[in-house]
Amino acid sequence: MAATPPPVLSQPVVSSDAAIGASALRKATFHLIPLMALGYGAAYMDRVNISFAALQMNRDLHFSATTYGFGAGLFFLSYAACEVPSNLLLYRFGARRWLARIMMTWGLLAIGMLFVRTPTQFYIMRFLLGMSEAGFFPGVVFYLMQWFPPELRARTISRFYISLPLSSAFMGLIAGALLNLDRQLGFRGWQWLFLIEGLPAVLLGIAFFLLVPDTPSHAKWLTEDERDWIFRNVHKDPSGNAHHTESIAHALLDPRVWQIGIFEMLILLSSYGYIFIAPNFIQSITHLSITNVGFTICALSLLGVPAMLLGAIHSDHAHSRSQGRYWHIIPCCLIIAATLAVCGLSTSSLVVMSALALLTLSYHWMQGPFWALPSSFFKGRSAAAGIAAVNTLGITGGFIGPYWMGFAKDLTGNYQRGLITLSFPMLLAAGIMLYMRYQAHPAPPVHPVAPPCSIT
């Protein structure tokens, strides 16, 4: 009698955990990052497009440099005041509705800038624009924390944050053409600029409402295994440094929030102090036309794209080493301080433009590493409050910088003396980050070696 062969048991094909994770991250990147990048690009463009509009607007409306600087900076005061409440409302109502509301509101107000005629109207519109945009950037950072694990956060942030240099480049490309529409259909060139550049935010707000899921559990394009993988890996804390508390007060009182917030305030004081006078400053140094100034700023901004991506990748690889992310930030602060001083002291267009190129590379290199720091400290509702608190403290620098540069211009007759002073906040920022690095990774104690015992 022939032996009966053993039954063949069908083995279920089980995808490996790594394959599930790769698929989940690929889908999240594809569905979320481009939309967030477009949203922040529109936000940044509507925030700083007055730097180009000022080439005509200040003359047409008889605004002094101080009036312009104060109005440019007012945006950041209302923005700072509404950051934490906005991020808590995002946590309460969900990212889809709240981010869409933010975008449509600020888009309409950005378009409304074309009706400004007096300094008071200018101040009011800038204040309302800051209030309406408040919470978008920290909201996006907090939102992406719910989708990507800690070891990928610098790269994740940089992938949507590259919209900052890209939007600057795009604005440089089209600003000259829009300003050259002067007197077409009864509008001045700067009015066309506000009209055309405000529309994308309104349209993107509709897209956010239709396409953004509030959490991974709401994403129909994820499988159940992929959702489970995201939940398990997003909330792990390999460093052991993150707070698991849901207390908002605990997050707001954490000294690291204040240290990073003051650091960001110093960074934004210097960066926005430069950004809002960049077209005027570059034109005064190079004597280029408005269109060519736009092309120059476009070229400088494009340098920031590879710098931001490479800085984030290198930072994520160094995350597990003792230096962590801090040594990706400290040298950049020192380089920016030096380049601002060079711009303030030199009258050579070649020297100044080389310094601005180095400034752009350094500023964008450190963005991913920097924003990965606060996102690793807290979780849940405390993360929403903590990240918003950092941005609240930091964004006040956006008021001080432009206002100070306008005052310095009216006082000295040019922007260069003001640029020299912007290097000092960068040196202080480097000191804060150095202190935080040694707080996080203190030097090992040195144990004295006892002398050899003598035998008598």
C-alpha positions in Angstrom: 0.0 0.0 0.0 1.5 3.3 -1.1 2.2 5.8 1.7 -0.1 8.7 1.7 1.8 12.0 1.3 1.5 14.4 4.2 -1.1 17.1 3.6 0.3 20.4 2.3 -0.6 23.1 4.8 -1.3 26.5 3.1 0.9 29.1 4.8 -0.6 32.6 4.9 1.5 35.2 3.3 2.3 37.7 5.9 3.9 41.0 5.0 6.9 41.9 7.0 6.7 44.8 9.5 9.3 46.7 7.5 7.4 46.3 4.2 4.2 47.5 5.9 6.0 50.5 7.4 7.6 51.4 4.1 4.2 51.3 2.4 2.5 53.4 5.1 5.2 56.1 5.0 5.3 56.2 1.2 1.5 56.7 1.1 1.6 59.4 3.8 4.4 61.2 2.0 2.6 61.1 -1.3 -0.8 62.2 0.1 0.3 64.8 2.7 3.7 66.4 2.0 3.0 68.1 -1.3 -0.2 69.6 -0.1 1.4 70.9 3.2 4.3 72.3 1.1 1.9 74.2 -1.2 0.1 75.5 1.8 3.2 76.8 3.6 4.5 78.2 0.3 1.3 80.2 -0.1 1.6 81.3 3.6 5.2 82.5 3.3 4.5 84.3 0.0 1.5 86.2 1.4 3.5 87.0 4.5 6.5 88.6 2.8 5.3 89.7 -0.6 5.2 93.3 0.8 9.0 93.3 0.6 8.5 93.4 -3.2 5.4 95.6 -3.1 7.4 98.1 -1.1 9.5 98.9 -4.2 6.4 100.8 -5.5 3.9 100.9 -2.6 6.1 103.0 -0.2 6.5 105.7 -2.9 2.8 105.7 -4.0 1.5 105.8 -0.4 4.3 108.0 1.0 5.3 105.5 3.7 8.6 106.1 5.5 10.9 103.2 6.2 9.8 103.2 9.8 6.1 103.1 8.8 6.8 100.2 6.5 8.9 98.3 9.0 6.3 98.7 11.8 3.5 97.5 9.5 5.5 94.6 8.2 6.3 93.6 11.8 2.7 94.0 13.1 1.8 90.7 11.4 4.0 88.8 13.8 2.5 90.3 17.0 -1.0 89.1 16.2 0.4 85.9 14.9 2.3 85.3 18.1 -0.8 86.1 20.3 -3.0 83.6 18.5 -0.5 80.7 18.0 -1.3 78.6 21.1 -5.1 79.1 20.9 -5.1 78.2 17.2 -3.1 75.0 17.7 -5.4 74.0 20.6 -8.4 74.6 18.4 -6.8 72.5 15.7 -6.5 69.7 18.3 -10.1 70.2 19.2 -11.7 70.5 15.7 -9.3 68.5 13.6 -6.6 69.4 11.1 -8.9 69.2 8.0 -11.4 71.9 9.1 -9.0 74.1 11.0 -6.2 74.3 8.4 -8.7 75.0 5.7 -10.2 77.8 7.7 -6.8 79.4 8.3 -5.9 79.3 4.6 -9.2 80.7 3.2 -9.2 83.5 5.8 -5.7 84.7 5.2 -6.0 84.4 1.5 -9.0 86.8 1.5 -7.2 89.2 3.7 -4.0 89.0 1.6 -6.1 90.1 -1.4 -7.6 92.8 0.7 -4.2 94.4 1.0 -4.7 96.0 -2.4 -7.3 98.4 -0.9 -4.8 99.9 1.6 -4.3 103.7 1.3 -3.1 105.0 4.7 -0.6 103.9 7.4 -3.5 103.0 9.7 -5.2 100.8 7.1 -1.8 99.2 6.5 -1.3 98.4 10.2 -4.8 97.0 10.6 -4.6 94.7 7.6 -1.2 93.4 8.6 -2.4 92.8 12.1 -5.5 90.9 10.8 -3.4 88.9 8.4 -1.2 87.7 11.2 -4.2 86.8 13.3 -5.7 84.7 10.5 -2.5 82.9 9.6 -1.6 82.1 13.2 -1.3 78.4 13.9 -0.7 77.2 10.4 3.0 76.3 10.6 3.0 74.8 14.1 -0.3 73.1 13.3 1.4 71.4 10.3 4.4 70.4 12.3 2.2 68.9 15.0 0.0 67.2 12.4 2.9 65.6 10.7 4.1 64.3 14.1 1.1 62.1 14.0 2.2 60.3 10.8 6.0 60.0 10.9 8.2 58.4 13.6 10.8 60.5 15.5 13.9 59.3 13.5 12.3 60.6 10.3 11.0 64.0 11.5 13.8 66.3 10.3 13.5 64.9 6.8 9.7 65.0 7.0 9.7 68.7 8.1 12.3 69.6 5.5 10.2 68.0 2.7 7.3 70.3 3.3 9.5 73.2 4.5 11.4 73.4 1.2 8.4 75.4 0.1 10.0 78.3 2.0 12.9 78.7 -0.5 10.8 77.5 -3.4 8.1 80.1 -2.7 10.8 82.8 -2.3 12.1 81.7 -5.7 8.7 81.7 -7.3 7.9 85.1 -5.8 11.2 86.5 -7.2 10.3 85.1 -10.7 6.8 86.7 -10.9 7.1 89.8 -8.7 8.8 91.8 -11.4 6.1 90.8 -14.0 3.3 91.7 -11.6 4.8 95.0 -10.6 5.2 95.8 -14.3 1.4 95.5 -14.7 1.4 99.0 -13.2 -1.8 101.0 -14.2 -3.4 98.0 -16.0 -7.2 98.0 -15.5 -6.7 100.9 -13.0 -4.5 98.9 -10.6 -1.0 99.7 -9.6 1.6 97.0 -9.9 1.8 96.4 -6.1 -2.0 95.9 -6.1 -1.8 93.3 -8.8 0.9 91.5 -6.7 -1.5 91.3 -3.7 -4.4 90.1 -5.8 -2.7 87.4 -7.8 -0.6 86.0 -4.9 -3.6 85.9 -2.5 -5.8 83.7 -4.7 -3.8 80.4 -4.3 -4.4 80.4 -0.5 -8.2 80.5 -1.0 -8.1 77.6 -3.5 -5.8 75.5 -1.4 -8.0 76.0 1.6 -10.8 74.2 -0.3 -8.3 71.5 -1.3 -7.3 71.0 2.4 -10.9 70.6 3.4 -11.6 68.0 0.8 -8.3 66.0 0.9 -6.7 66.1 4.4 -7.6 63.4 6.8 -7.6 64.4 10.5 -5.7 61.4 11.7 -4.3 58.1 10.2 -7.5 56.4 11.3 -9.4 58.7 8.9 -7.1 58.0 6.0 -9.0 55.7 3.5 -5.9 55.2 1.5 -4.2 53.3 4.4 -4.8 49.6 5.1 -5.6 48.5 8.7 -2.0 47.1 9.1 -0.5 50.4 7.9 -2.6 52.4 10.3 -1.5 50.1 13.1 2.2 50.5 12.1 1.9 54.2 12.2 0.3 54.3 15.6 2.9 52.0 17.1 6.0 53.7 15.6 4.9 57.4 15.8 4.5 57.2 19.6 7.7 55.4 20.4 10.4 57.4 22.1 13.9 55.9 21.6 15.6 58.8 23.3 13.6 58.7 26.5 13.4 62.5 26.7 9.8 63.1 25.6 7.2 63.9 28.2 4.2 61.6 28.1 2.1 64.0 30.1 -1.0 65.5 28.5 -0.6 68.6 30.7 -0.6 71.8 28.7 0.8 73.8 31.7 3.6 71.3 32.0 4.6 71.9 28.4 4.4 75.7 28.6 6.5 75.8 31.7 9.2 73.4 30.4 12.5 75.3 30.3 13.3 73.8 26.9 10.2 75.4 25.4 11.5 78.8 26.5 15.1 78.1 25.4 14.0 77.0 22.0 11.4 79.8 21.7 14.0 82.5 22.6 16.4 80.9 20.2 13.8 81.1 17.4 13.0 84.7 18.3 16.6 85.6 17.8 16.8 83.7 14.5 13.6 85.3 13.1 14.6 88.8 14.4 17.7 88.6 12.1 16.2 86.6 9.2 13.0 88.7 8.9 15.0 91.9 9.5 16.9 91.0 6.3 14.0 89.4 4.3 11.7 92.4 4.5 14.4 94.8 3.2 16.1 92.3 0.8 14.7 93.6 -2.5 15.5 97.2 -1.6 18.9 96.3 -0.2 19.9 94.2 -3.2 18.8 96.9 -5.6 20.8 99.6 -3.7 23.9 97.4 -3.8 23.7 96.1 -7.4 21.6 98.8 -9.1 19.6 96.2 -10.9 16.1 96.7 -12.3 13.1 95.4 -10.3 12.8 92.4 -12.6 16.5 91.5 -12.2 16.3 92.0 -8.5 13.5 89.4 -8.5 15.6 87.0 -10.6 18.5 87.5 -8.2 16.4 86.6 -5.1 15.0 83.6 -7.0 18.5 82.3 -7.6 19.5 82.8 -4.0 16.4 81.1 -2.8 16.9 78.0 -4.9 20.2 77.5 -3.1 18.1 76.8 0.0 16.4 73.7 -1.5 19.3 71.3 -1.5 20.7 72.8 1.7 17.5 72.1 3.6 17.1 68.5 2.3 20.8 67.6 2.9 20.8 69.2 6.3 17.8 67.2 7.4 19.1 63.9 6.0 22.4 64.3 7.8 20.7 65.4 11.0 18.5 62.3 11.0 21.5 60.1 10.6 23.3 61.9 13.5 20.2 61.7 15.7 21.4 58.7 17.6 24.9 60.1 18.2 25.8 62.3 21.2 26.0 65.4 19.1 22.4 64.9 18.0 20.9 67.7 16.1 22.7 70.6 17.9 25.9 70.6 15.9 23.8 71.0 12.7 22.5 74.3 14.1 25.3 76.0 16.0 27.8 76.4 13.1 25.0 77.8 10.9 24.2 80.5 13.5 27.9 81.6 13.5 28.1 81.7 9.7 24.9 83.8 9.4 26.3 86.2 12.0 29.5 86.6 10.0 27.7 87.0 6.6 25.3 89.7 8.0 28.3 91.6 9.3 30.0 91.4 5.9 26.8 92.7 4.2 26.8 95.6 6.5 30.4 96.5 6.0 31.0 95.9 2.3 29.9 97.9 -0.7 31.2 95.4 -3.2 28.3 93.7 -5.0 30.4 90.6 -5.5 31.3 90.3 -1.8 27.7 91.0 -0.6 26.1 88.6 -3.0 28.6 85.9 -2.0 27.8 86.5 1.6 24.0 86.4 0.9 24.5 83.0 -0.8 26.3 81.6 2.2 23.7 83.1 4.5 20.9 81.3 2.5 22.7 78.0 2.5 23.3 78.1 6.3 19.8 79.3 7.2 18.1 76.5 5.3 20.5 73.8 6.3 19.5 74.1 10.0 15.7 74.3 9.6 15.0 70.6 9.6 17.3 69.8 12.6 15.9 72.7 14.5 12.2 71.9 14.1 12.9 68.2 14.9 14.0 69.3 18.4 10.7 70.6 19.9 8.7 67.9 18.1 10.6 65.3 20.2 9.8 66.8 23.6 6.0 66.3 24.0 3.1 64.2 22.9 -0.6 64.6 22.4 -2.3 67.8 23.5 0.9 69.0 25.2 2.8 68.7 21.9 0.2 71.0 20.2 0.7 73.6 23.0 4.5 73.2 23.3 5.2 73.6 19.6 2.8 76.5 19.3 4.5 78.1 22.4 7.9 77.8 20.8 6.6 79.5 17.7 4.8 82.2 19.8 8.0 83.2 21.5 9.9 83.0 18.3 7.6 84.8 16.0 7.9 88.0 18.1 11.3 88.4 16.5 9.5 88.9 13.2 8.1 92.1 14.6 11.3 93.4 16.1 13.5 92.7 13.1 11.6 94.7 10.4 10.7 97.5 12.7 14.3 97.9 13.8 15.6 97.9 10.2 13.1 100.5 9.2 14.1 102.7 12.2 17.8 102.2 11.4 17.2 103.1 7.8 15.5 106.4 8.7 18.2 107.1 11.3 21.3 106.4 9.2 20.1 106.7 5.6 20.8 103.1 4.6 20.2 99.5 5.6 23.8 98.5 6.1 24.3 99.7 9.6 21.2 97.9 10.6 22.4 94.7 9.0 25.6 94.8 11.2 23.5 94.8 14.3 21.5 91.7 13.1 24.6 89.6 13.6 24.5 90.0 17.4 21.2 88.1 17.9 22.7 85.2 15.8 25.7 85.0 18.2 23.4 84.8 21.2 21.3 82.1 19.4 24.4 80.0 19.0 25.2 80.4 22.7 21.7 79.2 23.6 21.9 76.1 21.4 25.3 75.3 22.8 23.9 75.5 26.3 21.0 73.2 25.3 23.4 70.7 23.8 25.4 70.3 27.0 22.2 70.2 29.1 21.0 67.3 26.9 24.4 65.5 26.8 26.4 66.6 29.8 30.1 65.6 29.9 30.8 62.4 31.8 32.1 63.1 35.3 35.8 62.8 35.8 36.7 60.5 38.7 39.9 61.3 40.4 42.5 58.5 40.4 43.6 57.7 43.8 47.4 57.7 44.2 49.0 54.3 44.7 49.2 53.3 48.3 52.7 53.2 49.8 53.5 50.2 52.0 55.6 51.0 55.0 
